Amino acid sequence: MTALTQTTAEPDRLPPADPDPAPAASPRYAGLREALRRGALRTLALVVLLAAWQAVVSAGIWPRVLVPSPAEVWRQFVLASTVHDGVRGYGGHLLIEHLGASLGRIATGSAYAVLAGVPLGLLIGTVRPLAVVLEPAVTFLRTLPPLAYLSLLVIWFGIDEAPKIWLLVIAALPPIAAATAAAVRTVPAQLVEAARALGAGPVALLLSVRLPSALPEILTGVRIAVGVAYTSVVAAETVNGVPGIGGMIRDAQRYNQTALVIAGILAVGLSGIALDTLLRIAERIGVPWRGRT
C-alpha cells in the first residue's frame, strides 16, 4: 500500500513546466536599438570634444586669434549663413551658396572624370598593349598633388571656371580608371568562358559580363574619386574661388579670421559626410547583389 501510494503520488511532485520563453526581439527593434546606441555614443563623443575644446580655450594655452572658442565659431557660422546689418553672408554670398558652388564644381568634375575614367579603365583592363602605355600615365597623374599642376592650368585656361573643373577632373580620374581596370581583371574566368561558349563576342562580353561584374568595384572607385575631388576643391578655389567654400576659407585665412576658417572646414566635413552617405545609398541601390553569393 505504501509503495502504491508513493507511485500514485509521484506525478503530483513533478516540477511545473517552464513557461514559454520570451519571443525573440524583432530585427526591426534590434536595429533601432543599435542605431540609438550608435547615436548616443556619437553624441557623447561630440560633447566630450566640445568640452575639451572649451577647456583649452579657457586655459589660455593659445591666443584667441589662433584657437577661438566653440561659441565664436558658431557665431561666425551664423553670420556667414544669414543677412546681418545689410551684409549678405561672406563676400556677398551665404555659406550655403559658397558650399553649393563648390559642390557644383565637384559634381561637374567628377562627372567628366567618370565619363573618361571608366572607358579608360576598361581599355587598360582588357587590352594588354594599351595597358602597357596607359597604366603608367594614370599612375603618374595619381601621384601628382593638385597644387603641382594648378598653376599650369591657370596659364592655359585663365582664372575662370575652366582651370577649377580641369583640376578636379585630373584629380578624380585616376582612382576611377585604376578601380575599373582592377575590377575588370578580376572578373571570374568561369563567367567569361561561359559567355564565350554561348557565342558572345568581345563587345557583348565586355558590356554583358565584364562591366556588370566589375560594377561594385567601379562604384567604390567613384566614391573614392569624389572624395579626392572634395579634398582638392580648396586648392582649385584658391584662384578666383568666390563664391566657393574653398575661396571663402582662403579669404578668411588672409585676414586671420580663424573662427570663420574653422566654420568653413566644419561645413566641408559635414557636407562631405552627407555626400558620402548619399553615394553609399546609391551604391546599395545600384548593385544590390554586392556581398551576396
C-alpha positions in Angstrom: 0.0 0.0 0.0 2.8 2.4 0.9 4.6 1.7 -2.4 1.4 2.1 -4.3 0.7 5.4 -2.6 4.1 6.7 -3.4 3.8 5.6 -7.0 0.4 7.3 -7.5 1.5 10.5 -5.7 4.8 10.9 -7.6 3.2 12.8 -10.6 2.0 15.4 -8.2 5.6 16.1 -7.1 6.8 16.8 -10.7 8.2 20.3 -11.2 5.9 22.7 -13.0 6.6 23.1 -16.7 8.8 26.0 -17.7 6.9 29.0 -19.0 7.2 29.7 -22.7 10.4 31.6 -23.4 10.1 35.2 -24.3 9.8 35.8 -28.0 12.9 36.9 -29.7 13.3 40.6 -30.3 12.1 41.7 -33.7 15.0 42.6 -36.1 13.4 46.0 -36.6 13.6 46.8 -32.9 17.1 45.4 -32.6 18.2 47.6 -35.5 16.5 50.6 -33.9 18.3 49.9 -30.5 21.6 49.6 -32.3 21.0 52.9 -34.2 20.1 54.6 -30.9 23.2 53.2 -29.2 25.5 54.5 -32.0 23.7 57.9 -32.0 24.2 58.2 -28.2 27.9 57.3 -28.5 28.5 59.8 -31.2 26.6 62.5 -29.3 28.7 61.7 -26.2 31.9 61.9 -28.2 30.9 65.3 -29.6 30.1 66.6 -26.2 33.4 65.5 -24.9 35.2 67.1 -27.8 33.5 70.4 -27.4 34.2 70.3 -23.6 37.9 69.7 -24.2 38.0 72.4 -26.9 36.3 74.9 -24.5 38.7 73.9 -21.7 41.7 74.5 -23.9 40.4 78.0 -24.8 39.6 78.8 -21.2 43.0 77.8 -20.1 44.5 80.4 -22.4 47.1 78.0 -23.8 47.0 79.8 -27.2 45.7 83.2 -28.1 42.1 83.5 -29.1 43.1 84.6 -32.6 44.6 81.2 -33.1 42.2 79.0 -31.3 38.7 80.6 -31.0 36.0 79.2 -28.7 33.2 77.0 -30.0 30.8 79.9 -29.4 32.9 82.2 -31.6 33.0 79.6 -34.4 29.2 79.1 -34.1 28.7 82.9 -34.3 30.7 83.1 -37.5 28.8 80.2 -38.9 25.5 82.0 -38.2 26.8 85.3 -39.6 28.1 83.6 -42.8 24.7 81.9 -43.2 22.4 84.9 -42.7 21.9 88.5 -43.8 23.0 90.8 -41.0 23.3 94.7 -40.9 22.8 94.7 -44.6 25.6 92.3 -45.2 24.8 89.1 -47.0 26.8 86.2 -45.5 30.5 86.5 -46.5 31.7 88.2 -49.7 28.1 88.8 -50.7 27.1 85.1 -50.6 25.6 83.0 -47.9 27.5 80.0 -46.6 25.1 77.6 -48.3 25.8 79.4 -51.6 29.5 79.1 -51.2 29.0 75.4 -50.4 26.6 74.9 -53.4 29.1 76.5 -55.8 31.8 74.1 -54.6 29.5 71.1 -54.8 28.6 72.1 -58.3 32.2 72.1 -59.3 32.8 68.8 -57.6 29.8 67.3 -59.4 30.9 68.6 -62.8 34.5 67.5 -62.4 33.5 64.1 -61.0 31.0 63.5 -63.9 33.7 64.2 -66.5 36.1 62.0 -64.6 33.6 59.1 -64.7 32.9 59.6 -68.4 36.6 59.4 -69.2 37.8 57.2 -66.4 35.5 54.2 -66.8 36.3 53.7 -70.6 40.0 54.3 -69.9 39.9 51.7 -67.1 38.1 49.2 -69.4 40.8 49.6 -72.0 43.6 49.2 -69.5 41.9 46.1 -68.0 41.1 44.3 -71.3 43.6 45.4 -73.9 47.1 44.5 -72.7 49.1 46.5 -75.3 47.2 49.6 -74.3 47.7 48.9 -70.6 51.5 49.0 -71.1 51.2 52.6 -72.3 48.2 54.0 -70.4 48.7 52.5 -66.9 51.9 54.4 -66.2 50.2 57.6 -67.3 47.3 57.0 -64.9 49.8 56.2 -62.1 51.7 59.4 -62.9 48.6 61.5 -62.6 47.5 59.8 -59.4 50.8 60.7 -57.6 50.6 64.4 -58.5 49.3 66.8 -55.9 46.7 69.2 -57.3 48.8 72.3 -56.5 51.5 70.9 -58.7 49.6 71.5 -61.9 47.1 74.2 -60.8 49.5 77.0 -62.0 49.9 75.3 -65.4 46.1 75.1 -65.7 45.7 78.8 -64.9 48.3 79.6 -67.6 46.4 77.5 -70.1 42.7 78.3 -69.2 42.8 81.6 -67.3 41.2 82.3 -63.9 37.6 81.5 -64.6 35.8 78.1 -64.0 37.8 76.1 -66.6 41.0 75.6 -64.5 39.0 74.6 -61.4 37.0 72.0 -63.4 40.1 70.6 -65.1 41.9 70.3 -61.8 39.0 68.3 -60.3 38.8 66.1 -63.4 42.5 65.3 -63.3 42.3 64.6 -59.5 39.3 62.3 -59.8 40.1 60.4 -63.0 43.0 58.2 -61.8 41.1 56.5 -58.9 38.2 55.6 -61.3 40.4 54.3 -64.0 42.5 52.3 -61.6 39.5 50.8 -59.9 37.8 49.9 -63.2 40.9 48.3 -64.6 41.5 46.2 -61.4 37.8 45.2 -61.3 37.7 44.1 -64.9 40.8 42.0 -64.5 39.3 40.1 -61.5 36.1 39.0 -63.3 35.7 35.3 -62.7 37.1 33.3 -65.6 34.1 30.9 -65.4 31.7 33.7 -66.4 33.9 34.8 -69.3 34.2 31.2 -70.6 30.5 30.6 -70.2 29.7 33.7 -72.2 32.1 32.8 -74.9 30.6 29.3 -75.1 27.2 30.9 -75.7 28.6 32.9 -78.6 29.3 36.3 -77.0 31.7 38.5 -79.0 34.3 40.9 -77.5 31.8 43.8 -77.2 29.0 41.7 -75.8 31.4 40.1 -73.4 32.6 43.5 -72.2 29.1 45.0 -71.8 27.2 41.9 -70.6 29.7 40.1 -68.4 32.8 42.2 -67.5 31.2 45.5 -66.8 28.3 44.3 -64.7 30.6 42.0 -62.7 33.0 44.9 -62.1 30.3 47.5 -61.3 30.6 47.2 -57.5 34.3 48.0 -57.5 33.8 50.7 -60.1 31.3 52.4 -57.8 33.8 52.2 -55.0 36.3 53.9 -57.2 33.8 56.6 -57.9 33.2 57.2 -54.2 37.0 57.5 -53.7 37.3 59.8 -56.7 34.5 62.1 -55.3 36.4 62.2 -52.0 39.6 63.2 -53.8 37.8 65.9 -55.7 36.3 67.2 -52.5 39.8 67.4 -50.9 41.1 69.2 -54.0 38.3 71.8 -54.2 40.0 74.1 -51.7 43.2 74.1 -53.9 41.0 74.6 -57.0 39.3 77.7 -55.5 42.5 79.4 -54.3 42.3 81.3 -57.7 39.1 83.4 -58.1 37.2 80.9 -56.0 34.4 83.1 -54.6 31.7 82.0 -54.4 33.0 78.7 -53.2 33.7 77.2 -49.8 37.5 77.0 -50.6 37.6 80.6 -51.7 35.8 81.7 -48.6 38.2 79.8 -46.4 41.2 81.2 -48.3 39.9 84.8 -47.9 39.2 84.3 -44.2 42.7 83.0 -43.7 44.2 86.1 -45.3 42.5 88.3 -42.7 43.2 86.0 -39.8 39.5 85.1 -39.3 40.3 81.8 -37.7 36.7 81.2 -36.4 35.4 81.6 -39.9 38.1 79.3 -41.3 37.1 76.6 -38.8 33.4 77.2 -39.6 34.2 76.6 -43.3 36.2 73.5 -42.5 33.3 72.1 -40.4 30.9 72.8 -43.3 33.2 71.0 -45.7 33.4 68.0 -43.4 29.7 67.7 -42.6 28.7 68.1 -46.3 31.4 65.5 -47.2 29.8 63.0 -44.7 26.3 63.7 -46.2 27.7 63.3 -49.8 29.4 60.0 -49.0 26.2 58.7 -47.3 24.3 59.5 -50.5 26.9 57.7 -52.6 26.7 54.7 -50.3 22.9 54.6 -50.7 23.2 54.9 -54.5 25.7 52.1 -54.4 23.4 49.8 -52.4 20.6 50.6 -54.9 22.7 50.2 -58.0 24.4 47.0 -57.0 22.1 45.2 -54.5 23.9 41.9 -55.2 27.2 43.1 -53.7 28.4 40.9 -50.9 26.0 38.2 -51.7 27.0 34.8 -53.1 
